[in-house]
Amino acid sequence: MSTTFPQDKTICIKGIQLCYRNWGGRGSSIVLLHGLASHKGIWDLVAPILTTKSNVIAFDLRGHGMTSKEKQGYDFNTIASDVKTTCDSLGLEHPILVGHSWGGNVALHCAVHYPELVSGLIMVDGGFIEPSSVPNWTWEKAKVDMAPPIFHGITIEAIKERIRTGHLAPYMNPSIENILFSNFTVTAEGFAVPKLSRENHMKIVWSLWKHKPSHLFQKVQCPALIIPTIMHRPTGAMEMCKEYLITRASRLLSKGKVIWMHETVHDAPLQRPETLAALISGFANEPF
């Protein structure tokens, strides 16, 4: 009997319901992790390309998408444990972990703390994120700059207008619009509410502030690929420090490599899915 993919499924791990999208495919497993305030759907344009050579799974991490909205557990140890337990429960043997943005930091944390799990590590414009290393930044400043927008009382149409005029505007199409809009639920009154609550968002920001990728890179045992993006002249504290953070990461990773995606916005899985899929697939099938 034929099976239609992708399939959205839920698994109970440690008392929470974790949702994942099974894209099928044959070959070694690739697990895709989204970034902060995102969801598994950000990989919807990349995953189908990868299934030609790999078995592909995308997760909704704790507090995001259709996964349980717990009040605690947003530190890296717990999130990484969620990933490990889910991979084990699904019988995924030695997958390659691919993380975007904050998800790159999660993937890095998994590779260090569960080296027996991970056969390869790919960090897409993430993994190197270390806000506490940004010159002249304090937690008091970072928690303001990294806070999410306030969406109270925002209508569906207002959210759609933000999406259509945002940084992905030149590349917008119905698929990207639907993926971005899936970050929200709609109330009976017609207002849009982020699926990741502001309270839980800030718990992750605090975890990012405490996270020290620079202390972890030397402990990575598997091959690792960093895929940073660059579009225009950097602005903002984090962007100004980005090249330094990546250079430091590449120096500390014993089996690491960096491939820049030029003329690419942060949400590379949406803007340039074919190029990104080719980089992931190349690494998965012929790691350096």
C-alpha positions as CSV (number, residue, x, y, z in Angstrom):
1,M,0.0,0.0,0.0
2,S,1.4,3.4,-1.0
3,T,2.0,6.1,1.6
4,T,1.6,9.8,0.9
5,F,4.1,12.2,2.4
6,P,4.6,14.4,4.2
7,Q,2.8,13.2,7.3
8,D,2.3,15.2,10.4
9,K,2.4,13.1,13.5
10,T,2.6,13.6,17.3
11,I,4.7,11.7,19.8
12,C,4.5,11.9,23.6
13,I,7.9,12.4,25.2
14,K,8.5,13.2,28.8
15,G,4.9,14.3,29.2
16,I,4.8,16.7,26.2
17,Q,3.2,16.2,22.8
18,L,5.9,16.8,20.2
19,C,4.7,17.3,16.6
20,Y,6.9,16.3,13.7
21,R,6.6,16.2,9.9
22,N,7.8,13.0,8.2
23,W,8.8,13.7,4.7
24,G,9.8,10.1,3.9
25,G,12.7,9.4,1.6
26,R,15.4,6.7,1.6
27,G,18.9,6.8,2.9
28,S,20.5,8.3,6.0
29,S,18.3,10.4,8.2
30,I,18.2,14.2,8.3
31,V,16.5,16.0,11.2
32,L,15.6,19.6,10.6
33,L,15.3,22.0,13.5
34,H,13.7,25.5,13.1
35,G,14.7,28.8,14.7
36,L,13.2,30.9,17.5
37,A,9.5,31.8,17.0
38,S,9.3,29.6,13.9
39,H,8.0,26.1,13.2
40,K,8.7,22.9,11.2
41,G,7.1,24.4,8.1
42,I,10.1,26.7,7.5
43,W,11.7,23.6,5.9
44,D,8.7,22.8,3.6
45,L,10.6,24.1,0.5
46,V,13.9,22.4,1.4
47,A,12.7,19.0,2.7
48,P,11.2,17.6,-0.5
49,I,14.4,18.1,-2.4
50,L,16.4,16.3,0.3
51,T,14.1,13.2,0.2
52,T,15.8,12.0,-3.1
53,K,18.7,10.8,-1.1
54,S,17.7,11.0,2.6
55,N,15.0,10.2,5.1
56,V,13.8,13.6,6.3
57,I,12.1,14.6,9.5
58,A,11.3,18.2,10.7
59,F,10.4,18.9,14.4
60,D,8.2,21.5,16.1
61,L,10.4,22.2,19.2
62,R,8.9,22.8,22.6
63,G,6.6,25.8,22.8
64,H,6.5,26.1,19.0
65,G,4.1,25.1,16.2
66,M,1.8,22.3,17.2
67,T,4.0,21.0,20.0
68,S,3.0,21.4,23.6
69,K,3.3,24.9,25.1
70,E,4.9,24.1,28.4
71,K,5.7,26.8,31.0
72,Q,9.2,25.5,31.6
73,G,12.0,23.6,29.8
74,Y,13.3,26.3,27.5
75,D,17.0,25.9,28.5
76,F,19.3,24.2,26.0
77,N,19.8,21.1,28.1
78,T,16.0,20.4,28.1
79,I,15.5,21.2,24.4
80,A,18.4,19.1,23.4
81,S,17.0,16.2,25.5
82,D,13.7,16.6,23.7
83,V,15.5,16.2,20.4
84,K,17.5,13.1,21.6
85,T,14.4,11.4,23.1
86,T,12.4,12.0,20.0
87,C,15.1,10.7,17.7
88,D,15.4,7.6,19.8
89,S,11.6,7.1,19.9
90,L,11.4,7.3,16.1
91,G,14.3,5.0,15.6
92,L,16.5,7.5,13.8
93,E,20.0,6.1,13.9
94,H,22.9,8.6,13.7
95,P,21.0,11.4,11.9
96,I,22.5,14.5,10.6
97,L,21.1,17.4,12.6
98,V,20.4,20.6,10.6
99,G,19.4,23.7,12.7
100,H,18.4,27.1,11.5
101,S,19.3,30.2,13.7
102,W,18.5,29.3,17.3
103,G,17.9,25.8,16.1
104,G,21.6,25.7,15.0
105,N,22.5,26.4,18.6
106,V,20.2,23.5,19.7
107,A,21.8,21.2,17.1
108,L,25.3,22.2,18.4
109,H,24.2,21.5,22.0
110,C,22.9,18.0,20.9
111,A,26.1,17.2,19.0
112,V,28.2,17.9,22.1
113,H,26.0,16.3,24.8
114,Y,24.9,13.3,22.7
115,P,27.8,12.6,20.4
116,E,26.6,9.0,20.0
117,L,23.4,10.3,18.4
118,V,24.7,12.7,15.7
119,S,26.7,11.7,12.6
120,G,26.9,15.3,11.2
121,L,26.0,18.8,12.2
122,I,24.8,21.6,9.9
123,M,24.2,25.1,11.3
124,V,22.3,27.5,9.0
125,D,22.9,31.1,10.0
126,G,23.0,29.9,13.6
127,G,25.0,27.7,16.0
128,F,27.5,30.5,16.5
129,I,24.9,32.8,18.2
130,E,26.4,34.1,21.4
131,P,24.8,37.4,22.5
132,S,27.0,37.7,25.6
133,S,30.1,38.0,23.3
134,V,28.8,41.0,21.5
135,P,30.9,44.1,22.5
136,N,29.3,46.6,24.9
137,W,26.1,44.4,25.3
138,T,24.6,43.7,28.6
139,W,21.7,41.5,29.5
140,E,19.6,44.6,30.2
141,K,20.2,45.8,26.6
142,A,20.0,42.4,24.9
143,K,16.6,41.6,26.5
144,V,15.2,44.7,24.9
145,D,16.8,44.3,21.5
146,M,16.0,40.6,21.3
147,A,12.4,40.8,22.5
148,P,9.7,39.9,20.0
149,P,7.2,42.5,18.7
150,I,4.1,43.1,20.7
151,F,1.2,41.6,18.7
152,H,-1.7,42.4,21.1
153,G,-4.8,43.3,19.2
154,I,-3.3,42.7,15.8
155,T,-5.7,41.6,13.1
156,I,-5.1,38.8,10.6
157,E,-4.8,41.3,7.8
158,A,-2.3,43.4,9.7
159,I,-0.1,40.3,10.1
160,K,-0.4,39.5,6.5
161,E,0.6,43.0,5.5
162,R,3.7,42.7,7.8
163,I,4.6,39.5,6.1
164,R,4.1,40.9,2.6
165,T,6.3,43.9,3.3
166,G,9.0,42.2,5.4
167,H,12.5,41.2,4.5
168,L,11.2,38.4,2.3
169,A,8.9,40.7,0.3
170,P,10.9,40.5,-3.0
171,Y,10.7,36.7,-2.9
172,M,7.1,36.4,-1.6
173,N,4.7,33.8,-3.0
174,P,1.7,32.0,-1.5
175,S,3.7,29.2,-0.1
176,I,6.1,31.5,1.8
177,E,3.2,33.6,3.0
178,N,1.4,30.5,4.4
179,I,4.5,29.2,6.1
180,L,5.1,32.6,7.8
181,F,1.4,33.0,8.8
182,S,1.5,29.5,10.4
183,N,3.5,31.1,13.2
184,F,0.2,32.4,14.4
185,T,-3.2,31.2,15.6
186,V,-6.4,33.2,15.1
187,T,-8.8,34.0,17.9
188,A,-12.5,33.9,17.6
189,E,-12.4,37.7,17.5
190,G,-10.2,37.6,14.5
191,F,-6.9,38.6,16.1
192,A,-3.6,36.9,15.4
193,V,-1.6,35.4,18.3
194,P,1.9,34.0,18.1
195,K,2.1,30.2,18.8
196,L,5.2,30.9,20.8
197,S,4.1,33.0,23.8
198,R,6.0,36.1,24.6
199,E,6.8,34.7,28.1
200,N,8.3,31.5,26.6
201,H,10.1,33.5,23.9
202,M,11.9,35.5,26.5
203,K,12.9,32.4,28.4
204,I,14.6,31.2,25.2
205,V,16.3,34.7,24.8
206,W,17.6,34.3,28.4
207,S,18.9,30.8,27.5
208,L,20.6,32.2,24.5
209,W,22.3,34.9,26.6
210,K,23.7,32.2,28.9
211,H,24.6,29.8,26.0
212,K,28.3,29.6,25.2
213,P,28.9,28.0,21.7
214,S,32.5,29.1,22.0
215,H,32.9,26.7,24.8
216,L,31.3,23.8,22.8
217,F,32.9,23.9,19.4
218,Q,36.1,22.1,20.5
219,K,33.9,19.3,21.9
220,V,32.2,18.5,18.6
221,Q,33.3,15.1,17.4
222,C,31.4,14.8,14.1
223,P,31.9,16.7,10.8
224,A,30.2,20.2,11.0
225,L,29.2,22.7,8.5
226,I,28.3,26.3,9.2
227,I,26.2,28.1,6.5
228,P,26.0,31.8,7.4
229,T,24.0,34.2,5.3
230,I,24.8,37.7,4.2
231,M,22.7,40.2,2.3
232,H,23.7,43.8,2.9
233,R,26.0,45.8,5.0
234,P,25.5,44.5,8.6
235,T,23.5,46.6,11.0
236,G,22.8,46.1,14.7
237,A,25.0,44.7,17.4
238,M,24.6,41.0,16.6
239,E,25.1,41.5,12.8
240,M,28.2,43.7,13.3
241,C,29.8,40.9,15.4
242,K,28.7,38.0,13.1
243,E,31.8,37.6,11.1
244,Y,34.0,37.5,14.2
245,L,31.7,34.8,15.8
246,I,31.8,32.7,12.7
247,T,35.6,33.0,12.3
248,R,36.0,31.9,15.9
249,A,33.7,29.0,15.4
250,S,35.5,27.7,12.3
251,R,38.8,28.0,14.1
252,L,37.6,25.9,17.1
253,L,35.8,23.2,15.2
254,S,38.2,20.4,14.5
255,K,36.1,19.0,11.6
256,G,34.4,22.2,10.6
257,K,33.8,24.1,7.4
258,V,32.1,27.4,6.6
259,I,30.2,28.1,3.3
260,W,28.7,31.6,3.1
261,M,25.4,32.1,1.3
262,H,25.8,35.6,-0.3
263,E,22.8,37.8,-1.3
264,T,20.8,35.7,1.2
265,V,18.5,36.8,4.0
266,H,18.4,35.1,7.4
267,D,15.5,32.9,6.4
268,A,17.5,31.1,3.7
269,P,15.2,28.0,3.8
270,L,12.5,30.2,2.3
271,Q,14.4,32.5,0.0
272,R,16.9,30.0,-1.5
273,P,15.6,26.5,-0.8
274,E,17.3,24.9,-3.8
275,T,20.7,26.2,-3.0
276,L,20.4,25.4,0.7
277,A,19.2,21.9,-0.1
278,A,22.1,21.3,-2.4
279,L,24.6,22.3,0.4
280,I,22.8,20.1,2.9
281,S,22.6,17.1,0.5
282,G,26.2,17.5,-0.5
283,F,27.4,17.4,3.1
284,A,25.0,14.5,4.0
285,N,26.3,12.3,1.1
286,E,29.9,13.3,1.0
287,P,31.0,14.8,4.3
288,F,34.5,16.3,4.2
